[in-house]
């Protein structure tokens, strides 16, 4: 329903006559808000911008023929309220046109934000006083996805064969933090098939470290988290199974209805970039394992319910 609404609004705008000032649109910077502490997707390290979402935003801006301006914001994890409100105020307040690296899950978009207000999160270059005034939230509209953030079995040295399905993990001991995504998958998969060979590590212990030490044989981890682990531990004996567990979400851009025309242009650009392989190359450049977006672009959940089948 969300995508249909966006397409209808975008079509109406595209059909309308161009305003006199529209010729300047191509020269205006495309402003994108990115989380400054979300490695490997978007982050500042030593004051230098980096990350996959940044590379995608740069590619989209080039495809649109517009310069890119990134507004780096800090996610306030302790602040309560719907994610749609906390995100949409960045757009409604005019901080940026789009927010990148957003998890495309229906509940994060559909919760009504029009009647709720919140203050802006910390944004580089904005004073604290300028963020004190509450801003009314708005409904979020999503672009198509450009990457699937999913899970993968990570294997220790004792796992010598291929793992092409979760059933192949049955002979091995698995390590997970309690209630982590990997733990939830182990509990849900075929109604608990993997529970007998799954153990919980202390919440302060990284399951990847536990497998590396040989205490366990494998774990089910976020693919991007294992990518970071490999970058930080180049001598690791751990390896990815290469299998994508379809639990997760697509990453994309979000904005408000006022920018529906821009969103249609972004969708066209993303389609070209995905087809041409530029987004996959952007992932490779930052040592992120690229997983093509899964359909539908906006998921109703993370996909755990399908693990029971």
C-alpha positions, 0 to 999 in steps of 0.5 A: 500500500505504501509503495502504491501511494508513493507511485500515485503521488509521483505520477501526478507530480510527473504529469504536472507542468514544470514550474518556472523554477524547476530548471534549477532543480538539477543544480540544487544539492541532493541532501541526504541524512546519514547515521554517523555511527553505523559502521560499515553502512555509514560512519565518521572515522577520524572525521572522515566520512565513509560507508556503504550508504554514503557510497550509494548516496554518492552514486544516486546523486551522480546518476541524478546529475546533482551534487551531494550534501550529507547531513550527519546525525546521531541516533539517540537510542534511548529516546522513545517514540515511533521510528517514523516520527524520529526519522521524518522530522529530519525531512520535515524540518528541512535538514535533508531531502532523504534519509539513507540506510533505513530498514524497510519494514512496514511497521517503521513506515506505517505508524502514524506520525502526523500527530506526534512531535519530537525534537531533532537528533544531534546533527553536525553543524546544528547548535543545541538551541536550534534543535529545542523546538519540537517538530511534527512527525510525518508519514514516511515513504520508502524507495526501492531497496538497494541491499538486503541486510540478512544473516549467515552461518559463520563456520569455525575450522571444525566445519569442513563441509559446505553449509547450504541449508540450516539443517547442515548445522545439526552435527555442530555446536552453535553459539548465540547470545540470548534473544539475539537474531541468531538465537531467535532463528535457531529457536524458530527454524523448523519449530526448534530443530537446532535448539539441542545443539545451540548454547548461550554465551554470556551477553558480554561475549561475542559468539564469533570470538567463542567460535574462533577460540574453538569453544563452539563450531558455528554461529548464525550472525548478521552478514555485515557484522561478520564482514566487520569482524574479518576486517578487524581480525584479518588472520581469523580462521572463521569463514562465511558459509555463503548462505543467506538466511532470509531473516532481515530487511532491505535498506533504502531511502525514506522521505515524506510525501512532499518529496514524492517526485524526488523519490520517483527519480531516486527509484529510477536511479537505483534501478539503473545502478543495481542493474549496472552493478555499481551498488555491488561494486560500492559494497565491495569497495568497503568490504561489505558482502553485497546481498541483492535486495529481496522482494518485496522491497518493504517487508511486513516483518523480519521473516522469522515466521517463515523459519518455522516452515 
